[in-house]
Amino acid sequence: MANNKLFSGYHAVQDWSRVAVHRYLHWTGTASWKREAAILLSGLVALMAGHLTVFLFASHTVQDLVGTCTARLEIEFESAGTDPLTIALARPLCECVAQSYLDKNGIVRLAMVSTHLLDSMALEPVTENDEEACINTLWQPNVELAKRLR
């Protein structure tokens, strides 16, 4: 007796699932297309909004890094008594270092630092080799100046 009840319950669920799947697969009309298009469009909008938000927070972090680095280098160059051309090259140098910092850590991790979800000490630092590569990129013709900055 128990087996008959088990099998009859199984057949009832099986019949119900066939009907439900049949209704879902053969759902015709413009309402289903409109609903699917609206769901797809809202997913796309949410994805774009998330991407733009991450990009905004990461760009704020990079701008803060470049601004702080530029101010520090300009003060160091002025106290060292270097020429105004060298002082003007502080910003491109900081932008190059910030780009290598972004390449090492990624845009999502920098966005997390800007929103205080990640400690800045958890990020991978820029090495001296990266800094030397930026210096060599900017001051290739003037080797003497590059040697003084090292």
C-alpha positions in Angstrom: 0.0 0.0 0.0 2.7 2.4 0.9 4.5 1.8 -2.4 1.3 2.6 -4.4 0.9 5.9 -2.6 4.6 6.8 -3.2 4.3 6.0 -6.9 1.0 7.8 -7.3 2.6 10.9 -5.6 5.6 10.6 -8.0 3.3 10.4 -11.0 1.3 13.4 -9.8 4.5 15.5 -9.5 5.7 14.2 -12.8 2.5 15.1 -14.6 2.5 18.5 -12.9 6.1 19.2 -14.0 5.3 18.2 -17.6 2.4 20.6 -17.7 4.4 23.4 -16.2 7.4 22.9 -18.5 5.0 22.6 -21.5 3.3 25.9 -20.6 6.7 27.7 -20.1 8.2 26.4 -23.4 5.1 27.1 -25.4 4.4 30.6 -24.0 3.7 32.6 -27.0 2.6 36.1 -27.6 4.1 39.6 -27.5 3.9 39.8 -23.7 6.6 37.1 -23.2 8.9 38.8 -25.6 8.4 42.1 -23.9 9.0 40.6 -20.5 12.2 38.8 -21.7 13.5 42.0 -23.4 12.8 44.1 -20.3 14.6 41.6 -18.1 17.6 41.5 -20.4 17.7 45.3 -20.7 17.5 45.8 -17.0 20.3 43.3 -16.5 22.4 45.1 -19.1 21.7 48.5 -17.4 22.7 47.1 -14.0 25.9 45.7 -15.4 26.8 49.0 -17.0 26.0 50.9 -13.9 28.2 48.6 -11.8 31.0 49.0 -14.3 30.8 52.8 -14.4 30.7 52.9 -10.6 33.8 50.8 -10.2 35.5 53.0 -12.9 34.5 56.2 -11.0 35.9 55.0 -7.7 39.1 53.7 -9.2 39.7 56.9 -11.1 39.3 58.9 -7.9 41.9 56.8 -6.3 44.3 57.2 -9.2 43.7 61.0 -9.2 44.5 61.2 -5.5 47.7 59.2 -6.0 48.8 61.4 -8.9 48.0 64.6 -7.0 49.8 63.5 -3.8 52.9 62.2 -5.8 53.1 65.4 -7.9 53.0 67.7 -4.9 55.6 65.6 -3.1 58.0 65.5 -6.1 57.6 69.3 -6.8 58.5 70.1 -3.2 61.5 67.7 -3.4 62.7 69.2 -6.7 62.3 72.8 -5.5 64.2 72.1 -2.3 67.0 70.4 -4.4 67.2 73.5 -6.6 66.6 71.8 -9.9 65.6 73.6 -13.1 61.9 74.4 -13.9 61.8 71.8 -16.7 62.5 69.1 -14.2 59.8 70.3 -11.9 57.3 70.3 -14.8 58.1 66.6 -15.5 56.9 65.6 -12.0 53.3 65.0 -13.1 54.1 62.8 -16.1 56.4 60.8 -13.8 53.6 60.3 -11.2 51.1 59.4 -13.9 53.5 56.7 -15.2 54.0 55.3 -11.7 50.2 55.4 -11.1 49.6 53.5 -14.3 52.0 50.8 -13.3 50.3 50.7 -9.9 47.0 50.3 -11.6 48.4 47.5 -13.8 49.7 45.6 -10.8 46.5 45.8 -8.7 43.6 46.2 -11.1 40.7 48.6 -11.4 38.4 46.7 -9.0 40.9 46.6 -6.1 41.6 50.3 -6.5 37.9 51.0 -6.4 37.6 49.0 -3.2 40.4 51.2 -1.7 38.4 54.3 -2.6 35.2 53.0 -1.0 37.2 51.8 2.1 36.3 48.2 1.5 40.0 47.3 1.2 43.0 48.6 3.1 45.6 50.3 0.9 48.3 48.2 2.6 46.8 45.1 1.0 47.7 46.3 -2.5 50.8 45.3 -4.3 53.3 48.1 -4.2 55.2 49.6 -7.1 58.8 48.4 -7.2 62.0 50.3 -7.8 62.2 48.7 -11.2 58.8 50.2 -12.2 59.9 53.6 -11.0 63.2 53.3 -13.0 61.3 52.3 -16.1 59.1 55.4 -15.7 62.2 57.6 -15.2 63.9 56.0 -18.3 60.8 56.5 -20.3 60.5 60.2 -19.5 64.2 61.2 -19.4 65.8 59.0 -22.1 67.8 61.8 -23.8 69.1 63.3 -20.5 70.9 60.4 -18.9 72.8 62.6 -16.4 69.5 63.9 -15.0 68.1 60.4 -14.6 71.2 59.3 -12.8 70.9 62.3 -10.3 67.3 61.3 -9.5 68.1 57.7 -8.7 
